[in-house]
Amino acid sequence: MPNFAAIGNDLYTGKRSIDFIGRQKTWYAISGVLIVLALVGIFARGLNFGIEFRGGSEYRISGVSDTSSYEDKAQAAVAQAGISGNVVSTVIGGSTVRVQTEAAGDKNDPAKAALAQTFGVGVGNVSASLIGPSWGASVSQKAIQALIVFLILVALVMAVYFRTWKMAVAGLVALLHDLVITVGIYALFGFEITPSSMIGFLTILGYSLYDTVVVFDKVRENTAEAFLTRRVTYTQAANLAVNQTLVRSINTTVVALLPIAAILVVGFTLLGPGTLLDLSLALFVGIAVGAYSSIFIATPLLVDLRRNETAVKELDKAALRFQSRQKVPAGAASLDTDSAAPEDAPRDAAVDGDTEDAEISEMRPASSREVHKWASSGPRNQPRRTPKSKR
């Protein structure tokens, strides 16, 4: 049985490495296929909006002893009451049937009576509610406004925090990637989109952004050290960052998905359609897709965006020359500062315009810092004691 703690430690130290950056075309191809399928589902199959968005009447028949052929029974009862159009029926909790139709108007009471007679329950067991489409339209409008504001704020915060707009662009692409695929899965499988689902769509963006920022923070730390020591390329430093945060990202995702999965099982088997099921379904799909994008999309895209920068090209040339002299295996990456930097690479070279001098100074290897006079060799770095005979 594999020792996952040892594997995680090897990934962090660079003893083992998965080439995430070098295989970016594979990840892009997988995401491209998923996005195409999502778009086909959205535009060809269409989204299954709930009654809150399209408007209509909803009936709930409780205490039903026989739910067999409930769809045909509901259709016949609604037609008997004189209501035409599409009828959506669902069994909730094993003994409750939910029937959604177009707005019944003055046919509401006949529909209740027909449904009660068809399913063999009293009229009191049938509840009816009329939902107008304006409420759902208002929710959609507010959700779109919130999404736009969220993306603008995210772009500004990431650009300021990481001091480069390219990290903000890579992060936003990952967010949109997650959103499109999640909505596409809803379209392909015909899952109903309710206001709770809309809230879930916005919530998953926060989870995805959290994972991406964690990875990007490690990328910034490793690449700043790479610009200082000139021993690894920008790609190698970024790939090491993804490996170092891989176990953490997987653990965080699994811990988040387990309780959501439990809610999904209870919702599908016992509770039936409702706010809890709609929200948990959106969260489960979105968090899983967000974990994928933070590992396989965001950082490879960032490297591609910065690959042609002059500072990155110079770093790569200096690092490859150093590795060839040291006979470092191709693709290996280590940020250990015990080895000296290449002589032809000045140690105080500017990182990339995004890193301050103070940050470079903090990351300078201990060998290049000034050593205090009391830090000489010795077990405790203390002055030698004078023998009693000489006092």
Summary of the structure (lengths in Angstrom):
residues: 391
radius of gyration: 30.2
end to end distance: 66.0
largest distance: 118.1
contacts: 1210
relative contact order: 0.12
helix: 65%
strand: 7%
